[in-house]
Amino acid sequence: MQSWNGTGSLLITCIEFILLINIFIFAEKNKNNYLVMGMISLLMIYQAMEYFMCGLGYDSHYSAFLAFTDISFLPPLGLYFVLSFYNYKSKYLYLVFLPAIAFIFYYSTIINQFDVNACTVFYAIYKYPHGDLYGFFYYVPILITMYFLYRGMRKSGNKKRVQISKILLTAYILISLPVVISFLLAFAGEMTLVHSIVSVMCKFAVILAVALTYFALTNKKSNG
């Protein structure tokens, strides 16, 4: 009997690949657009990795570790992108990547503790060490990013920036909904979504990929 596990990941991989091609062909080549391409690439690679693990059966410790390595850089890159969008300048800006680098370095010493416990058409359930601590450092940059988007939306005098801020903030709110729902379900004793939240949230992140594509296609130096 044919298994459809990982099909959702393959579909989203294709969607994000198409978005990347459109940015590459039609968007202006500038720093912020390159950052957008980096974020969508991280999302696409994660989905491809999940398809390899769930759809093709390459669900080794190392494959799961590589998937986490890839997606760990998305929140800090998103924060870096938003700060760059608002022209925030600091020689310490690159420190936003330090927690992700520290986690990956530590995780690289215990790769055999990574596993794919289950796969479905839509999501995968992983086993990985120190999930609560990892989750804290994963979600904090997302919350900070949302704060800066909200502040930019409220304080910017540039209508284009306000519009983009609203679109990106809405996307971030939507992709965060599974996290909120998972916590509510966890309080009720249902842990399935908590255990699959990394995979589910990355599926919802296709919404962010679409919002970022709109940003890139409309982001030109002449817009100010």
C-alpha positions as CSV (number, residue, x, y, z in Angstrom):
1,M,0.0,0.0,0.0
2,Q,1.4,3.4,-1.0
3,S,2.2,5.8,1.8
4,W,1.3,9.4,1.5
5,N,3.5,10.4,4.4
6,G,5.5,13.6,3.6
7,T,3.3,14.7,0.7
8,G,2.4,17.9,2.4
9,S,6.1,18.7,2.8
10,L,6.7,18.0,-0.9
11,L,3.9,20.3,-1.9
12,I,5.1,23.1,0.2
13,T,8.7,22.6,-1.0
14,C,7.4,23.1,-4.6
15,I,5.5,26.2,-3.6
16,E,8.4,27.8,-1.9
17,F,10.7,26.9,-4.8
18,I,8.4,28.7,-7.2
19,L,8.3,31.7,-4.9
20,L,12.1,31.7,-4.8
21,I,12.3,31.6,-8.6
22,N,9.9,34.5,-8.9
23,I,12.0,36.6,-6.5
24,F,15.2,35.7,-8.3
25,I,13.8,36.7,-11.7
26,F,11.6,39.6,-10.9
27,A,12.8,41.2,-7.7
28,E,15.4,43.9,-7.4
29,K,18.8,42.7,-6.2
30,N,19.4,44.3,-2.8
31,K,20.3,43.3,0.7
32,N,16.8,42.9,2.1
33,N,15.7,40.9,-0.8
34,Y,18.7,38.6,-0.4
35,L,17.7,38.1,3.2
36,V,14.2,37.2,2.1
37,M,15.6,34.7,-0.3
38,G,17.7,33.2,2.6
39,M,14.6,32.9,4.8
40,I,12.5,31.2,2.1
41,S,15.5,28.9,1.2
42,L,15.6,27.8,4.9
43,L,11.9,27.0,4.8
44,M,12.2,25.2,1.5
45,I,15.2,23.1,2.6
46,Y,13.4,22.1,5.8
47,Q,10.4,20.9,3.9
48,A,12.6,19.0,1.4
49,M,14.4,17.4,4.3
50,E,11.1,16.4,5.9
51,Y,9.9,14.8,2.6
52,F,13.2,12.9,2.4
53,M,12.6,11.6,5.9
54,C,8.9,10.9,5.8
55,G,8.3,10.3,2.1
56,L,11.4,8.6,1.1
57,G,12.4,6.9,4.3
58,Y,15.7,8.6,5.0
59,D,14.8,9.2,8.7
60,S,18.2,8.8,10.3
61,H,19.5,10.6,13.4
62,Y,21.7,12.7,11.1
63,S,18.8,13.7,8.8
64,A,16.7,14.9,11.7
65,F,19.7,16.8,13.1
66,L,20.2,18.5,9.7
67,A,16.6,19.5,9.5
68,F,16.9,21.2,13.0
69,T,20.1,22.8,12.0
70,D,18.5,24.4,9.0
71,I,15.3,25.7,10.7
72,S,17.1,26.9,13.8
73,F,18.5,29.8,11.8
74,L,15.1,31.0,10.6
75,P,13.9,33.0,13.7
76,P,17.2,35.0,14.1
77,L,17.4,35.6,10.3
78,G,13.9,36.9,10.4
79,L,14.8,39.3,13.3
80,Y,17.9,40.4,11.4
81,F,15.8,41.0,8.3
82,V,13.3,43.1,10.1
83,L,15.9,45.2,11.9
84,S,17.6,45.7,8.5
85,F,14.3,46.7,7.0
86,Y,14.0,49.4,9.6
87,N,17.6,50.5,9.1
88,Y,18.7,49.5,12.6
89,K,22.5,49.6,12.7
90,S,24.7,48.0,15.3
91,K,28.0,46.1,15.2
92,Y,26.4,43.6,17.6
93,L,23.5,42.7,15.3
94,Y,25.0,39.4,14.3
95,L,24.7,38.3,17.9
96,V,21.1,37.4,17.2
97,F,22.5,34.2,15.6
98,L,24.5,33.2,18.7
99,P,21.9,31.0,20.4
100,A,21.2,29.1,17.2
101,I,24.9,28.5,16.7
102,A,25.3,27.4,20.3
103,F,22.4,24.9,20.1
104,I,23.7,23.5,16.8
105,F,27.2,23.1,18.2
106,Y,25.9,21.3,21.3
107,Y,23.4,19.2,19.3
108,S,26.2,18.1,17.0
109,T,27.8,16.2,19.9
110,I,24.6,14.2,20.6
111,I,23.2,13.6,17.1
112,N,22.2,10.1,18.1
113,Q,19.5,11.5,20.4
114,F,17.6,12.9,17.3
115,D,14.8,10.7,15.9
116,V,11.7,11.0,13.7
117,N,9.1,9.2,15.9
118,A,6.2,9.4,13.5
119,C,5.2,10.8,10.1
120,T,1.9,11.8,8.6
121,V,0.8,13.4,5.3
122,F,1.0,16.8,6.9
123,Y,3.6,16.7,9.7
124,A,6.4,14.8,11.5
125,I,6.9,14.2,15.2
126,Y,10.5,14.5,16.4
127,K,12.4,13.4,19.4
128,Y,15.2,15.8,20.4
129,P,16.9,16.8,23.6
130,H,16.1,19.8,25.7
131,G,13.0,20.6,23.8
132,D,11.7,23.2,26.2
133,L,15.0,25.2,26.3
134,Y,15.3,24.9,22.5
135,G,11.7,26.2,22.1
136,F,12.4,29.2,24.4
137,F,15.3,30.3,22.3
138,Y,13.4,29.5,19.1
139,Y,10.3,31.6,19.9
140,V,11.9,34.6,21.6
141,P,13.4,36.0,18.3
142,I,10.0,35.6,16.7
143,L,8.3,37.5,19.5
144,I,10.9,40.3,19.3
145,T,10.4,40.4,15.5
146,M,6.7,40.8,16.0
147,Y,7.3,43.6,18.5
148,F,9.5,45.5,16.0
149,L,7.0,45.0,13.2
150,Y,4.2,46.3,15.5
151,R,6.3,49.3,16.6
152,G,7.2,50.0,13.0
153,M,3.6,49.8,11.9
154,R,2.6,52.3,14.6
155,K,5.5,54.8,14.3
156,S,6.6,54.8,10.7
157,G,5.5,57.8,8.6
158,N,6.1,56.0,5.4
159,K,2.9,54.5,4.1
160,K,4.7,51.7,2.2
161,R,6.6,50.7,5.3
162,V,3.4,50.6,7.3
163,Q,1.7,48.4,4.7
164,I,4.6,46.0,4.6
165,S,4.8,45.9,8.4
166,K,1.1,45.0,8.6
167,I,1.5,42.2,6.0
168,L,4.6,40.7,7.7
169,L,3.1,41.1,11.2
170,T,-0.1,39.3,10.1
171,A,1.9,36.5,8.6
172,Y,3.9,36.1,11.8
173,I,0.8,36.1,13.9
174,L,-0.8,33.4,11.7
175,I,2.2,31.1,11.8
176,S,2.3,31.5,15.6
177,L,-1.3,30.3,16.0
178,P,-0.3,26.6,16.1
179,V,2.0,27.4,19.0
180,V,-0.7,29.1,21.0
181,I,-3.2,26.3,20.3
182,S,-0.6,23.6,21.2
183,F,0.0,25.2,24.6
184,L,-3.8,25.4,25.2
185,L,-4.1,21.7,24.3
186,A,-1.2,20.8,26.5
187,F,-2.9,22.3,29.5
188,A,-5.9,20.1,28.7
189,G,-3.6,17.1,28.6
190,E,-3.3,16.6,24.8
191,M,0.3,16.7,23.8
192,T,0.2,15.6,20.1
193,L,0.5,19.1,18.7
194,V,3.2,20.0,21.1
195,H,5.3,17.1,20.0
196,S,4.8,18.0,16.3
197,I,4.9,21.8,16.7
198,V,8.2,22.3,14.8
199,S,6.8,20.5,11.8
200,V,3.3,22.1,11.9
201,M,4.6,25.6,12.4
202,C,7.0,25.3,9.4
203,K,4.0,24.2,7.3
204,F,2.1,27.3,8.3
205,A,5.3,29.3,7.5
206,V,4.4,29.1,3.8
207,I,2.1,32.0,4.7
208,L,5.3,33.9,5.8
209,A,7.0,32.9,2.6
210,V,4.2,34.4,0.5
211,A,4.3,37.6,2.5
212,L,8.1,37.8,2.1
213,T,7.7,37.2,-1.6
214,Y,5.3,40.2,-1.8
215,F,7.9,42.3,0.1
216,A,10.7,41.3,-2.3
217,L,8.7,42.0,-5.4
218,T,7.7,45.4,-4.2
219,N,10.9,46.3,-2.4
220,K,12.9,48.8,-4.5
221,K,15.3,51.5,-3.6
222,S,13.0,54.1,-5.2
223,N,10.4,53.2,-2.6
224,G,12.5,54.7,0.2
